[in-house]
Amino acid sequence: MIDRTRPLADRMRPRHADEFAGQSHLLAPGRPLGEALAAGRPHSMVLWGPPGTGKTTLARMVATAADAEFLTLSAVMAGVKDIRESAARGRANREAGRQTLLFVDEVHRFNKAQQDAFLPYIEDGTLLFIGATTENPSFELNNALLSRVRVYVLRTLEPEAIGRLIDAAMGDAERGLGDTPLQLDPAAREALTQLADGDARTALSLLEVAADLVGDDGVIGVDRVREAAAGGRARFDKGGDAFYDLISALHKSVRGSAPDAALYWYARMLEGGCDPLYIARRVVRMASEDIGNADPRALQVGLDAWQAQERLGSPEGELAIAHAITYMASVPKSNAVYSAFNQAMADARSEGSLEVPVHLRNAPTRLMKSLGYGHAYRYAHEEPHGYAAGEQYLPDALAGRRYYQPTERGLERRIADRLAWLAELDEAAGRR
């Protein structure tokens, strides 16, 4: 008998592969995980993916396929003591001829010592280990653990897959809503597939709440679905991969001169609750890193947008940031300043404390002047064209080094022409 007090999403958890929605790239015939399940010979693994993509369900399916006892720990609450107790259970099962599967939810929350505690039990087969994480395992799990498991990436569910889950819940009389007189309006079904944002658990939870809000007509309409979803936000974790993926998409769209895409990613970040001031700071960074002297105005536009957000707040300030983003995405691009700065920093770190050429040194005292500080310095404003042709400003060890090489885009084309002309003056001065 199904416990009807359990949430709909839990009652409708798939029991076998045929009921599992999405992740065909992992479970289709011929795929490693699908083959392991079919053969009943699973291995230790980490399941990495967004919430509601089936990590827990997949772990239960693995346990069923292997006829293993299913144990679960949450890294939020568990510690090394709990790991040892699970291992003791695993040893007892192994003596009885049965496997033990330990599922660790949010495994990225365990520290290095706690992660290391799993290693001997995975290695000797005491536990079949499955960790679930929404964070990048490369950053959150230590190498020793990663070397003993296989990482599978779960993808956000497509609307079609979400729709199939909704239909199954509406039609299942034992676990779902099939034993009720409720009807789901097609527009409400479509809204659920979109509002779920790729999360199966969210879709079924919204359906359950909307069903509780139904009036006497017994129809789950789109208004009820939107009422159930009131206050929901798009997926966005300020400390996790979703955050960095979105800011990366915004930055790369600006760099790629795609203002429409840049605006979309900006809107996604705002919708997810990102602080607009964080985005404003990144926009100023884009001005110097990706536009530079191709259009020096971009830096001022970015600073003005930042100031507008500080002074006006939302939503007026957010519009100013959108103004800056579209401007920067549309103007010519150059990373010449960014590249030059990185090269100069590399030399500053690797070349040691190279002496400042004597003629460039400050000479505020008689002693310094007697030592030659500032001697033979040529004041550029008094030279022809306001340029001291042939003068050297770098340390001797770096003489002739060129960091800044302007592009042929935007204002930098004119800058490149001027620097080429100055180089000709230097060359002529060297021949004299």
C-alpha positions in Angstrom: 0.0 0.0 0.0 1.4 3.4 -1.0 1.6 6.0 1.8 -0.5 8.8 0.3 0.9 11.3 2.9 4.3 11.1 1.1 4.9 14.0 -1.4 3.8 13.2 -5.0 7.4 13.6 -6.2 8.5 10.9 -3.8 5.6 8.6 -4.6 6.2 8.9 -8.4 10.0 8.1 -8.1 10.8 5.7 -11.0 11.1 2.1 -10.0 13.0 0.9 -13.1 14.7 2.2 -16.2 11.6 2.2 -18.3 10.1 4.9 -16.0 13.2 7.0 -15.8 12.9 10.3 -17.7 15.9 11.7 -19.6 19.6 10.9 -19.3 19.5 8.7 -22.4 23.2 9.6 -22.9 23.9 7.5 -19.8 21.2 4.8 -19.9 20.7 4.0 -23.5 21.7 0.6 -24.7 25.5 0.5 -25.3 26.2 3.2 -22.8 28.5 2.2 -19.9 26.0 2.9 -17.1 23.1 1.4 -19.0 25.1 -1.7 -19.7 26.2 -2.0 -16.1 22.6 -1.7 -14.9 21.4 -4.3 -17.4 24.1 -6.7 -16.4 23.6 -6.2 -12.7 27.3 -5.3 -12.2 27.4 -1.7 -11.2 30.5 0.2 -10.1 31.3 3.0 -7.7 30.5 6.4 -9.2 29.7 10.1 -8.7 26.6 11.5 -10.2 27.0 15.2 -11.0 24.0 17.3 -12.1 21.5 20.0 -11.3 18.7 19.3 -8.7 15.8 17.2 -9.8 17.6 15.3 -12.6 17.3 11.8 -11.0 20.6 11.3 -9.0 18.9 9.7 -6.0 16.5 7.7 -8.2 19.4 6.4 -10.3 21.3 5.3 -7.2 18.2 3.3 -6.0 18.0 1.7 -9.4 21.6 0.7 -9.2 21.0 -0.9 -5.8 18.0 -2.8 -7.2 20.0 -4.0 -10.2 22.8 -5.3 -8.0 20.4 -6.7 -5.4 22.3 -4.6 -2.8 21.2 -3.1 0.5 20.6 0.6 0.0 22.2 2.8 2.7 22.1 6.6 2.5 24.0 9.4 4.2 23.6 13.2 3.8 27.0 15.0 3.9 25.1 17.9 5.6 24.6 15.9 8.8 26.9 12.9 8.7 30.5 12.4 9.8 33.3 9.9 9.9 31.4 7.9 12.6 28.5 7.4 10.3 30.8 6.3 7.5 32.3 3.7 9.7 28.9 2.4 10.8 28.0 2.0 7.1 31.2 0.2 6.5 30.4 -2.2 9.4 27.0 -2.9 7.9 28.8 -3.5 4.5 31.2 -6.0 6.1 28.3 -7.9 7.7 26.4 -8.0 4.3 29.5 -9.2 2.5 29.9 -12.1 5.0 26.3 -13.0 4.2 27.0 -12.8 0.4 25.3 -9.6 -0.3 26.5 -6.2 -1.6 25.9 -2.9 0.1 25.4 0.4 -1.8 26.1 3.6 0.1 24.5 6.6 -1.4 26.0 9.9 -0.2 23.9 13.0 -1.0 25.7 16.3 -1.4 29.1 14.6 -1.2 30.9 17.8 -2.0 30.1 19.0 1.5 32.4 16.5 3.1 35.9 17.8 3.8 39.1 16.0 2.6 39.5 13.9 5.7 35.8 12.7 5.5 36.2 11.9 1.8 39.4 10.0 2.5 37.4 7.9 5.0 35.6 6.2 2.1 38.7 5.1 0.3 39.5 1.7 2.0 35.9 0.6 1.9 35.6 1.4 -1.8 38.9 -0.2 -2.6 38.2 -3.5 -0.9 34.6 -3.8 -2.1 33.0 -3.4 1.3 30.8 -0.6 -0.1 29.6 0.2 -3.5 29.8 4.0 -3.4 27.6 6.5 -5.2 28.0 10.2 -4.4 25.6 12.8 -5.6 26.7 16.4 -6.2 25.5 19.6 -7.8 29.0 21.0 -7.8 31.9 20.3 -10.1 33.7 17.2 -8.7 37.0 18.5 -10.1 36.9 21.3 -7.6 35.0 19.8 -4.7 36.2 16.2 -4.5 39.8 15.1 -3.8 41.8 13.3 -6.4 42.1 10.1 -4.3 38.4 9.7 -4.3 37.9 10.6 -7.9 40.5 8.1 -9.0 38.4 5.3 -7.5 35.0 6.2 -9.0 33.6 7.1 -12.4 31.9 10.4 -12.8 28.6 10.6 -14.7 27.2 14.0 -15.7 23.4 14.3 -15.5 21.7 16.9 -17.7 18.8 19.2 -17.0 15.6 17.5 -18.2 14.0 18.7 -21.4 10.4 20.0 -21.3 9.3 16.8 -23.2 10.7 14.6 -20.4 9.0 16.8 -17.8 5.8 16.4 -19.7 6.0 12.6 -19.7 6.5 12.7 -15.9 3.4 14.9 -15.5 1.3 12.7 -17.7 2.4 9.6 -15.7 1.5 11.3 -12.4 -1.9 12.3 -13.7 -2.6 8.8 -15.0 -1.2 6.7 -12.1 -4.1 5.7 -9.8 -1.9 3.9 -7.3 0.9 6.5 -6.8 -0.3 9.6 -8.5 -3.5 11.6 -9.1 -5.2 9.0 -11.4 -7.7 8.1 -8.7 -9.0 11.6 -8.5 -11.5 13.4 -10.8 -8.9 16.1 -11.5 -8.2 17.2 -15.1 -5.1 19.0 -16.3 -5.6 21.8 -18.7 -3.2 21.6 -21.7 -2.0 25.2 -21.1 -1.4 24.3 -17.4 0.6 21.3 -18.5 2.7 23.5 -20.8 3.3 26.0 -18.0 4.4 23.2 -15.7 7.0 22.0 -18.2 8.5 25.5 -18.4 8.2 26.5 -14.8 9.9 23.3 -13.6 13.2 24.6 -15.2 14.4 21.1 -15.9 13.8 19.8 -12.4 11.5 16.8 -12.1 10.9 17.2 -8.4 9.9 20.8 -8.9 7.4 19.8 -11.7 5.7 17.2 -9.5 5.7 19.5 -6.5 4.0 22.3 -8.4 1.5 19.9 -9.9 0.6 18.7 -6.3 0.2 22.2 -5.0 -1.8 23.3 -8.0 -4.1 20.2 -7.5 -4.7 21.3 -3.9 -5.8 24.8 -5.1 -8.4 23.5 -7.6 -11.9 24.8 -7.4 -15.2 23.0 -7.8 -14.7 22.4 -11.5 -11.9 20.0 -10.9 -9.7 21.5 -13.6 -6.0 22.3 -12.9 -5.7 25.5 -14.9 -2.8 27.6 -15.8 -3.8 30.2 -13.1 -3.5 27.6 -10.4 -0.1 26.5 -11.7 1.2 30.0 -11.7 -0.2 30.5 -8.2 1.6 27.4 -7.0 4.8 28.7 -8.6 4.5 32.2 -7.1 7.9 33.4 -5.9 9.9 30.7 -7.7 13.2 31.6 -9.3 15.3 30.2 -12.1 18.1 27.9 -11.0 20.9 29.9 -9.7 23.4 29.1 -6.9 25.5 32.1 -5.9 28.4 29.9 -4.8 28.2 27.1 -7.4 28.6 26.1 -11.0 25.3 27.8 -12.2 26.6 31.1 -11.0 30.0 30.8 -12.7 28.5 29.3 -15.9 26.1 32.3 -16.2 28.7 35.0 -15.7 31.0 33.1 -18.1 28.2 33.1 -20.7 27.6 36.9 -20.2 31.3 37.7 -20.5 31.8 35.6 -23.5 28.8 37.0 -25.2 30.1 40.5 -24.8 33.5 39.4 -26.0 31.9 37.8 -29.0 29.9 41.0 -29.9 26.5 39.3 -29.3 24.4 42.0 -27.5 21.2 40.0 -27.6 22.9 36.9 -25.9 24.6 39.2 -23.4 21.3 40.7 -22.4 19.7 37.3 -22.0 22.4 36.0 -19.7 22.3 39.3 -17.7 18.6 38.9 -17.3 19.1 35.3 -16.2 21.5 36.4 -13.5 19.1 39.1 -12.3 16.2 36.7 -12.3 18.3 34.3 -10.2 18.9 36.9 -7.5 22.4 38.1 -8.4 23.6 41.4 -6.9 23.6 43.9 -9.8 26.7 45.5 -8.4 28.6 42.3 -8.9 27.6 42.3 -12.5 28.6 46.0 -12.8 32.1 45.3 -11.5 32.4 42.5 -14.0 31.3 44.8 -16.8 34.0 47.3 -15.9 36.5 44.4 -16.1 35.2 43.5 -19.6 35.8 47.1 -20.7 39.6 46.8 -20.1 40.0 43.1 -20.8 38.1 42.8 -24.0 37.7 46.3 -25.5 40.7 48.3 -24.2 41.9 51.0 -26.5 39.8 49.8 -29.4 37.2 52.0 -27.7 38.4 53.7 -24.4 34.9 55.1 -23.8 33.8 51.6 -22.8 35.5 51.9 -19.5 33.7 55.2 -18.7 30.4 53.7 -19.8 31.0 50.8 -17.4 31.9 53.0 -14.5 28.9 55.2 -15.1 26.6 52.2 -15.1 28.2 51.0 -11.8 27.6 54.5 -10.3 24.1 54.6 -11.5 23.3 51.3 -9.8 24.9 52.5 -6.6 22.9 55.8 -6.7 19.6 54.6 -8.1 19.3 51.0 -7.0 16.9 48.7 -8.9 15.4 48.7 -11.4 16.7 52.0 -12.7 20.4 51.0 -12.1 19.8 47.7 -13.7 18.8 49.4 -16.9 22.0 51.4 -16.9 24.0 48.2 -16.6 22.0 46.8 -19.6 23.0 50.0 -21.4 26.7 49.4 -20.7 26.4 45.7 -21.6 24.9 46.3 -25.0 27.4 49.1 -25.8 30.3 46.9 -24.9 29.0 44.0 -26.9 28.6 46.2 -30.0 31.9 48.1 -30.2 35.2 46.9 -31.6 37.2 44.5 -29.4 40.8 44.3 -28.4 42.6 42.4 -25.7 46.0 44.0 -26.5 46.1 45.9 -23.2 45.1 42.8 -21.3 47.8 40.7 -23.0 50.4 43.5 -22.6 49.7 43.8 -18.9 49.9 40.1 -18.3 53.3 39.9 -20.1 54.6 42.9 -18.2 53.5 41.3 -14.9 55.2 38.0 -15.8 58.5 39.9 -16.5 58.2 41.9 -13.2 57.8 38.6 -11.3 60.5 36.6 -13.2 63.2 39.2 -13.8 63.9 40.3 -10.3 64.5 43.9 -9.2 66.0 45.3 -12.4 67.6 48.7 -11.9 65.9 51.8 -13.0 68.1 53.4 -15.7 70.1 56.3 -14.2 68.7 58.9 -16.6 65.2 58.1 -15.5 65.8 58.3 -11.7 64.5 61.1 -9.6 67.1 63.6 -8.4 65.7 65.8 -5.7 69.0 66.2 -3.8 72.5 67.4 -4.6 73.9 64.0 -3.7 71.6 62.3 -6.2 72.5 64.7 -8.9 76.2 64.2 -8.2 75.6 60.4 -8.7 74.2 61.1 -12.1 70.6 60.6 -11.3 68.5 62.2 -14.0 71.6 63.1 -16.1 71.1 63.3 -19.8 67.3 62.8 -19.4 65.6 64.2 -22.5 62.4 66.1 -21.8 60.0 64.9 -24.5 58.0 68.1 -24.7 61.1 69.9 -25.9 62.0 67.3 -28.6 60.7 67.4 -32.2 57.2 66.0 -32.4 57.1 65.9 -28.6 59.0 62.6 -28.8 62.6 61.8 -27.7 63.4 59.5 -30.6 65.8 56.7 -29.7 65.4 57.2 -25.9 65.3 54.0 -23.8 62.9 53.7 -20.9 63.1 50.0 -20.1 65.9 48.4 -18.0 68.8 47.3 -20.0 67.9 43.7 -19.6 64.6 44.3 -21.3 65.7 46.8 -23.9 63.5 46.4 -27.0 60.8 44.4 -25.3 57.3 45.1 -26.7 54.3 44.3 -24.6 51.5 46.4 -26.1 50.7 45.6 -29.8 47.6 47.4 -30.9 45.1 45.7 -33.2 43.6 47.1 -36.4 40.2 47.5 -34.7 38.5 50.7 -33.6 40.7 53.5 -32.2 43.6 51.1 -31.8 44.1 51.3 -35.5 45.1 54.9 -35.1 47.2 54.1 -32.1 49.0 51.4 -34.1 49.7 53.9 -36.8 51.2 56.4 -34.4 53.3 53.8 -32.6 54.6 52.5 -36.0 55.5 56.1 -36.9 57.3 56.6 -33.6 59.2 53.3 -34.2 60.4 54.8 -37.5 61.7 57.9 -35.7 63.5 55.6 -33.2 65.1 53.7 -36.1 66.2 56.9 -37.8 67.7 58.2 -34.6 69.6 55.0 -34.2 71.1 55.4 -37.7 72.4 58.9 -36.9 
